[in-house]
Structures are given as C-alpha cells and as structure tokens.
Amino acid sequence: MNWINKRKLPAIEAIKYNGCFCIEIDDLWLALHLFFNIAQDHQINIRVLYEISNKVSMVWVYFSKVEFISSINKCNNLSSPDLNKLT
C-alpha cells in the first residue's frame, strides 16, 4: 500500500482564498503567507485556549505492532480505513 501517492483533494477540502480554491502549491503558499502577514500584528485572545481543557479526553486503547500491521494490510488504499469507506 503506497501512502505517499499524490492525491487531488475534492474542492470542499481545499483552502479557499479570494474566492478561488488553492489547488496548486503556489496558490496555497501565497494564501498562507498573506494570512500570516495580516495576522502577525493582531492581538491574540488566549481565552480560547481555556476551552480546550474543558473537552473530554479519550482513553487511548493500546495495541501491538502486529495488530497495527494487520489492520493496515486490511485497508483499501482507495478509501478511508473506517466502516463508511469514504474515498
């Protein structure tokens, strides 16, 4: 299973800037660069960080390396490794 194949994202998952989806890497870089420059001089409201601690944490179920490899080998490389099998 090749996990590094280049995949084209559906438009709904792409970042949108100036009304256009950033599908090309140069467009994405420009959008992120401009957003960073706009935001760097703004004040930060750290109160949003307090909300993070109020979230319920999940318990991590431990698994072995063998279980992991077995699960990965059962996955289809054209869909997500979940029951819904979304592509």
C-alpha positions as CSV (number, residue, x, y, z in Angstrom):
1,M,0.0,0.0,0.0
2,N,1.5,3.3,-1.0
3,W,0.7,6.1,1.5
4,I,2.5,8.8,-0.3
5,N,0.7,8.9,-3.7
6,K,-0.3,12.4,-4.7
7,R,-4.0,12.8,-4.3
8,K,-6.1,15.6,-5.7
9,L,-8.4,16.9,-2.9
10,P,-12.1,17.5,-3.5
11,A,-12.9,21.2,-3.8
12,I,-14.7,21.0,-0.5
13,E,-11.5,20.1,1.4
14,A,-9.3,22.7,-0.3
15,I,-8.4,26.1,1.2
16,K,-10.3,29.0,-0.4
17,Y,-8.6,32.4,-0.9
18,N,-10.0,35.4,-2.8
19,G,-13.0,33.2,-3.9
20,C,-10.8,30.6,-5.5
21,F,-9.7,27.2,-4.2
22,C,-5.9,26.8,-3.6
23,I,-5.3,23.6,-5.6
24,E,-1.8,24.5,-6.8
25,I,1.0,24.7,-4.2
26,D,2.0,28.2,-5.3
27,D,-1.6,29.5,-4.7
28,L,-1.7,27.7,-1.3
29,W,1.7,29.2,-0.3
30,L,0.6,32.7,-1.3
31,A,-2.7,32.4,0.7
32,L,-0.9,31.2,3.8
33,H,1.9,33.7,3.6
34,L,-0.6,36.6,3.2
35,F,-2.8,35.4,6.1
36,F,0.3,35.1,8.3
37,N,1.4,38.7,7.5
38,I,-2.1,40.1,8.1
39,A,-2.4,38.3,11.4
40,Q,1.1,38.9,12.9
41,D,0.3,42.4,14.3
42,H,-3.1,41.5,15.7
43,Q,-3.7,40.9,19.4
44,I,-4.3,37.3,20.5
45,N,-7.2,36.3,22.7
46,I,-5.8,33.4,24.8
47,R,-9.2,32.8,26.4
48,V,-10.0,30.4,23.5
49,L,-7.3,28.1,25.0
50,Y,-9.2,27.7,28.2
51,E,-12.0,25.9,26.2
52,I,-9.5,23.2,25.2
53,S,-9.1,21.9,28.8
54,N,-12.9,21.6,29.2
55,K,-13.1,19.0,26.4
56,V,-13.5,15.3,27.4
57,S,-10.3,13.4,26.7
58,M,-10.5,10.0,25.1
59,V,-8.8,6.9,26.5
60,W,-6.2,5.5,24.2
61,V,-6.6,1.8,23.5
62,Y,-3.2,0.1,23.4
63,F,-2.4,-2.2,20.5
64,S,0.6,-4.2,19.4
65,K,2.7,-3.7,16.3
66,V,1.2,-6.9,14.9
67,E,-2.3,-5.6,15.4
68,F,-1.4,-2.4,13.7
69,I,0.2,-4.0,10.7
70,S,-2.7,-6.5,10.4
71,S,-5.3,-3.6,10.4
72,I,-3.3,-1.6,7.8
73,N,-3.0,-4.6,5.5
74,K,-6.8,-5.0,5.5
75,C,-7.3,-1.4,4.4
76,N,-8.2,-0.4,0.8
77,N,-5.8,2.3,-0.4
78,L,-8.7,4.0,-2.3
79,S,-10.8,4.7,0.8
80,S,-10.5,5.6,4.5
81,P,-9.9,2.8,7.0
82,D,-13.3,3.1,8.6
83,L,-16.7,1.4,8.3
84,N,-18.0,4.1,5.9
85,K,-15.2,3.5,3.3
86,L,-15.3,7.1,2.1
87,T,-12.9,7.8,-0.7
